[in-house]
């Protein structure tokens, strides 16, 4: 039997966007549940049962009636763009939406994304205009009873322990409207060695040829704020790889969070991130951190919260939690079958605390699981590559979502293990944790 949901109609203010830098889209949105799956982009304006909500946050927090609601939900927000600059690109970035979403801007479909844990973005340059704009996000988080799931089975998607505790649905992490250059830096990944050697891989995002070549400057700043590396390169490629070295690196270690800053500059585009020189290896049945034997003292962090469910209450809350773990003598946090928010790893980096996390499990293995698992793993690495705290990643937890008595599933796991080992440079991979 379907639940009747109480929806309150209220007024929502419009967010003003700075045309030069963009802005956060967190805050006041509107939400409506579509339990009968009757709403679409053509009739949504006639619908008048919306409730005011705060984003980020799972829709299960919005009211008691929504606590157990799974299915289709719509979220809406208006914003005003004071000027649209033709030389810029406008990007809407979601840090995480659970699970399948479709983005409409000014009633036009921009794109779709599947996956509940990692960031994604859409280029909305051609969809927005000066003045008032409207975002509509249709979210499908499949119900466990398979009713109205539109072909997606809850039991075949990564969801971790949501089915044990409380589900998470909708925009549960932050949203931003970014104003970028026509050519912008998408990622800068550094793979460092304790010798000071490093490989830097940089990816540009653009849709045209770089003619003439662009000047790209890479700078590395030490923990004591000294420039230890700076070089300028000419590039006309979307992907750049650099092998080089700094002298006498300060190592990142337990309780010694020596963080370097990498700055990449391409024209007016500037990209900044932090990383650390740290080596974590295994040999002869032992762990080694920066060449020393390492005894792991770990806590299993379920990473659920009483007031905010899946999202942490704040970065300060995470810091307090991790600081207490350090005071107890813990040196590793295992975030259990969940990809934590980026702030989780940032705090661990800053405290000198190791992190082990894993792909959120599904319940029933089928062909669709293979693509979803691979995509999730790749996105984990894309977002979290530079965090020195991240040292272990798991593919499967306690054989959940896999039947190891079946040869084809064992073969799949072995292939994924080999893929992950090759891809996740500087980390250890666990195929099936005990």
C-alpha positions in Angstrom: 0.0 0.0 0.0 1.4 3.4 -0.9 1.9 6.0 1.8 0.2 9.4 1.5 2.7 12.1 1.9 2.0 15.6 3.4 3.5 18.3 1.2 3.6 21.9 2.2 3.5 24.7 -0.4 5.9 27.5 0.4 7.8 30.4 -1.1 11.5 29.8 -2.0 13.9 32.6 -2.5 16.2 32.9 -5.6 19.9 32.5 -5.3 22.0 35.2 -7.0 24.9 33.9 -9.0 28.2 35.8 -9.3 29.0 35.6 -13.0 32.7 35.6 -12.4 33.2 32.9 -9.8 29.9 31.0 -9.4 28.5 30.0 -6.1 27.2 27.2 -3.8 23.7 26.0 -4.6 23.4 24.5 -1.2 20.5 25.8 1.0 16.9 26.2 0.2 15.3 24.0 -2.4 11.8 22.5 -3.0 10.9 18.8 -3.0 8.0 16.7 -4.0 7.6 12.9 -3.9 6.2 11.3 -7.1 5.1 7.9 -5.6 2.7 7.3 -8.5 5.2 8.3 -11.2 2.9 10.8 -12.9 5.1 13.9 -13.0 7.2 14.8 -16.1 8.9 17.9 -17.4 5.7 18.8 -19.4 3.3 18.8 -16.5 5.6 19.7 -13.6 4.6 23.4 -13.6 1.0 22.5 -12.9 2.0 20.6 -9.7 1.6 22.7 -6.6 2.5 20.4 -3.8 6.1 21.2 -2.9 7.8 21.4 0.4 10.8 23.5 1.4 13.9 21.5 2.2 17.6 22.0 2.9 20.3 20.7 0.5 22.5 18.8 1.1 20.5 16.2 2.9 18.7 12.9 2.2 15.0 13.4 1.6 14.4 10.9 4.4 15.2 13.8 6.7 12.6 16.1 5.3 9.6 14.7 7.2 8.5 11.7 9.2 6.3 10.6 6.2 9.4 10.4 4.0 11.5 8.4 6.5 11.0 5.2 4.6 10.1 6.6 1.2 11.9 5.1 -1.8 11.1 5.9 -5.4 10.9 9.0 -7.5 11.5 12.5 -6.1 11.8 15.9 -7.7 14.0 18.7 -6.4 13.7 22.3 -7.7 15.7 25.5 -7.2 15.7 28.9 -8.9 18.8 31.1 -9.4 19.5 34.5 -11.0 22.5 35.0 -13.2 23.4 38.7 -13.3 25.5 38.4 -16.4 26.4 35.5 -18.8 29.9 35.9 -20.1 30.4 34.4 -23.5 34.1 33.4 -22.8 33.1 31.3 -19.8 31.6 27.8 -19.3 29.0 27.2 -16.6 29.2 23.9 -14.8 26.8 22.4 -12.2 28.7 20.0 -9.9 27.1 17.6 -7.6 29.3 16.0 -4.9 26.8 13.0 -4.7 23.2 12.2 -5.5 21.6 8.9 -4.7 20.8 7.2 -7.0 19.8 7.8 -10.7 19.2 11.5 -11.6 18.1 13.6 -14.6 19.0 17.3 -14.6 16.7 19.8 -16.3 17.7 23.4 -16.7 14.9 25.8 -17.8 12.9 22.7 -18.7 15.5 21.2 -21.0 17.2 17.9 -20.3 20.9 18.4 -19.7 21.9 14.9 -18.8 21.6 11.8 -16.6 23.9 10.3 -14.0 23.8 6.9 -12.2 25.6 6.3 -9.0 25.1 7.4 -5.4 28.5 8.2 -3.9 30.8 10.2 -6.1 30.9 13.6 -7.7 29.8 14.4 -11.3 29.0 17.5 -13.2 27.1 18.8 -16.2 28.1 21.7 -18.6 25.0 23.9 -18.6 26.5 26.7 -20.6 24.0 26.4 -23.5 21.0 25.9 -21.1 21.3 29.0 -18.9 20.7 32.6 -19.6 21.0 36.0 -17.9 18.2 36.6 -15.4 16.1 33.9 -13.7 16.9 30.2 -14.2 15.4 27.1 -12.8 17.0 23.7 -12.0 14.8 20.6 -11.8 16.4 17.3 -10.7 14.4 14.1 -11.0 15.9 11.4 -8.7 15.1 7.7 -8.8 16.2 5.7 -5.7 14.8 2.3 -6.3 12.5 0.7 -3.7 13.5 -2.7 -2.2 10.1 -4.1 -3.2 10.9 -3.4 -6.9 7.8 -1.3 -7.4 8.2 1.6 -9.7 12.0 1.2 -10.1 11.9 1.8 -13.9 14.1 -1.2 -14.6 16.7 -0.7 -11.9 16.8 -3.2 -9.1 17.7 -2.0 -5.7 19.5 -5.3 -5.1 21.9 -4.8 -7.9 23.1 -1.3 -7.1 25.9 -0.2 -4.7 24.2 0.9 -1.4 26.3 -0.4 1.4 24.5 -0.7 4.8 21.6 1.6 3.8 19.3 -1.4 3.9 20.5 -2.1 7.5 19.9 1.3 9.0 18.3 4.2 7.1 18.2 4.8 3.3 19.8 7.8 1.7 18.1 9.4 -1.3 18.4 12.6 -3.2 21.1 15.4 -3.1 22.9 14.3 0.1 26.1 16.2 -0.6 26.9 19.7 -1.8 26.0 21.3 -5.2 27.8 24.2 -6.9 27.5 26.3 -10.0 31.0 26.8 -11.2 32.2 29.5 -13.7 35.1 28.1 -15.7 37.4 29.0 -18.6 36.7 27.5 -22.0 39.7 25.2 -21.3 39.8 24.2 -17.6 41.9 21.8 -15.6 39.8 18.8 -14.6 42.2 16.7 -12.5 45.8 16.8 -11.3 47.0 13.4 -10.0 50.4 13.1 -8.3 52.0 9.7 -7.6 55.0 10.5 -5.3 57.9 8.4 -4.1 59.8 8.9 -0.8 62.9 9.6 -2.9 61.2 12.8 -4.1 60.5 11.5 -7.5 56.9 12.0 -8.7 54.7 11.5 -11.7 52.1 14.2 -12.4 49.2 13.4 -14.6 47.0 16.4 -15.6 43.7 16.3 -17.6 42.2 19.3 -19.4 38.6 19.7 -20.2 37.8 21.4 -23.5 36.1 20.8 -26.8 38.4 22.5 -29.3 42.0 22.4 -30.5 44.6 24.3 -28.5 46.0 26.5 -31.2 48.4 28.0 -30.5 49.7 25.9 -27.7 48.9 26.9 -24.2 51.5 27.6 -21.4 50.9 25.4 -18.4 52.8 26.2 -15.2 53.1 23.6 -12.4 54.2 24.7 -8.9 54.7 22.6 -5.8 54.8 24.3 -2.4 56.3 22.5 0.7 54.6 22.2 4.1 56.7 25.2 5.3 55.4 27.3 2.4 58.5 27.2 0.2 58.4 26.7 -3.6 60.3 23.5 -4.2 59.3 23.0 -7.9 58.1 25.3 -10.7 58.2 24.7 -14.4 56.3 25.9 -17.4 55.4 23.7 -20.4 53.7 24.2 -23.7 50.8 21.9 -24.4 48.2 21.3 -27.0 46.9 18.0 -25.5 44.1 17.1 -23.2 46.4 14.9 -21.1 49.8 15.8 -19.8 52.2 13.5 -17.9 55.3 14.8 -16.2 58.1 12.9 -14.4 60.3 14.9 -12.2 61.8 15.2 -8.7 62.1 17.4 -5.6 65.0 17.3 -3.1 64.7 16.0 0.5 60.9 15.6 0.7 59.2 15.9 4.1 57.3 12.6 4.5 53.7 12.3 5.4 53.3 9.9 8.3 51.3 8.9 11.3 51.0 12.0 13.4 53.2 13.9 11.0 50.9 15.3 8.3 53.3 16.9 6.0 51.2 18.1 3.1 52.5 19.6 -0.1 50.4 21.9 -2.3 50.3 21.5 -6.1 49.2 24.5 -8.1 48.5 24.2 -11.9 47.9 27.4 -13.9 46.7 27.6 -17.5 45.9 31.1 -18.6 43.4 32.4 -16.0 42.6 28.9 -14.9 44.1 27.8 -11.5 43.8 24.4 -9.9 45.0 23.6 -6.4 45.2 20.4 -4.4 47.2 18.8 -1.6 49.3 15.6 -1.5 51.9 13.9 0.5 55.1 11.9 0.0 54.2 8.6 1.6 54.8 4.9 0.8 52.6 2.1 2.1 53.6 -1.4 1.1 53.3 -5.1 2.1 55.9 -7.8 2.0 56.5 -11.0 3.9 53.1 -10.8 5.5 53.7 -7.4 7.0 52.7 -3.8 6.4 55.4 -1.1 5.9 54.8 2.6 6.2 57.6 4.7 4.8 59.9 1.7 5.0 59.1 0.9 8.7 57.1 -2.1 9.9 53.5 -0.9 10.6 51.0 -2.5 13.0 47.5 -1.5 12.0 45.3 -0.5 14.9 42.0 0.2 13.2 38.4 1.2 14.1 35.5 0.1 11.9 33.6 3.3 11.1 30.0 2.6 10.0 29.8 6.4 9.1 26.1 6.9 9.9 25.0 9.8 12.0 21.9 10.2 14.3 20.8 13.6 12.9 22.1 13.6 9.4 22.0 9.9 8.5 24.7 9.4 5.8 26.2 12.9 5.6 28.5 14.0 8.4 27.1 16.9 10.4 30.2 19.0 9.6 33.9 18.9 8.9 34.5 19.9 12.6 32.4 16.9 13.7 34.7 14.6 11.6 37.8 16.2 13.1 36.5 15.7 16.6 35.7 12.1 15.9 39.1 11.4 14.3 41.0 13.3 17.0 39.4 11.1 19.7 40.4 8.1 17.7 44.0 9.3 17.6 43.9 9.9 21.4 42.8 6.3 21.8 45.8 5.0 19.9 44.0 4.2 16.6 46.1 4.8 13.5 43.6 3.7 10.8 39.9 4.4 10.2 38.1 1.8 8.1 35.1 3.5 6.5 32.8 0.5 6.2 31.4 -0.3 2.7 30.9 3.4 2.0 32.8 6.1 0.1 33.1 8.8 2.6 32.7 12.5 1.8 35.8 14.3 0.6 36.0 16.1 4.0 36.6 12.8 5.7 39.8 12.2 3.8 40.9 15.9 4.1 40.7 15.7 7.9 42.6 12.4 7.9 45.3 14.0 5.7 45.6 16.9 8.1 45.8 14.7 11.3 48.1 12.0 9.9 45.6 9.2 10.2 45.3 6.3 7.6 42.0 5.4 5.9 40.7 2.2 4.4 37.5 2.3 2.5 35.6 0.1 0.1 33.1 -0.1 -2.8 29.6 0.0 -1.3 28.1 -3.4 -1.7 25.1 -4.6 -3.7 23.1 -7.7 -2.6 22.7 -9.8 -5.7 25.3 -10.3 -8.4 24.3 -10.0 -12.0 25.8 -8.5 -15.2 24.8 -5.0 -14.4 26.9 -5.2 -11.2 30.1 -5.5 -13.2 29.8 -2.1 -14.9 28.5 -0.4 -11.8 31.4 -1.7 -9.6 34.1 -0.7 -12.1 32.6 2.8 -12.6 32.4 3.3 -8.8 36.0 2.2 -8.3 37.3 4.5 -11.1 35.4 7.5 -9.7 36.7 6.8 -6.2 40.3 7.0 -7.5 39.5 10.0 -9.7 38.3 12.0 -6.7 40.6 10.8 -4.0 43.9 10.1 -5.8 46.0 12.7 -4.0 45.0 11.9 -0.4 48.0 10.4 1.4 45.8 9.1 4.1 44.0 6.7 1.7 46.1 3.4 1.8 43.7 0.5 1.4 40.7 -0.1 -0.9 38.3 -3.1 -0.8 36.3 -4.6 -3.7 34.1 -6.9 -1.7 33.2 -7.1 2.0 32.7 -10.6 3.6 31.4 -12.0 0.3 28.4 -9.7 0.4 26.8 -9.5 -3.1 28.9 -12.4 -4.6 28.6 -16.2 -4.7 32.2 -17.5 -4.6 31.0 -21.0 -5.2 30.4 -19.9 -8.8 33.4 -19.9 -11.1 32.3 -17.0 -13.2 32.0 -14.8 -10.1 35.3 -15.9 -8.8 36.9 -15.1 -12.1 35.2 -11.6 -12.2 36.6 -10.9 -8.7 40.1 -11.9 -9.7 40.0 -9.7 -12.8 38.8 -6.8 -10.7 41.5 -7.4 -8.2 44.2 -7.3 -10.9 42.7 -4.2 -12.5 42.5 -2.4 -9.1 46.1 -3.3 -8.2 47.4 -1.9 -11.5 45.2 1.2 -11.4 45.5 2.2 -7.7 49.2 3.1 -7.6 50.5 3.6 -4.0 47.6 1.7 -2.4 46.9 -1.8 -1.3 43.8 -3.7 -2.6 41.7 -6.2 -0.7 39.7 -8.5 -2.9 37.3 -9.9 -0.3 37.7 -8.6 3.3 37.0 -10.9 6.2 
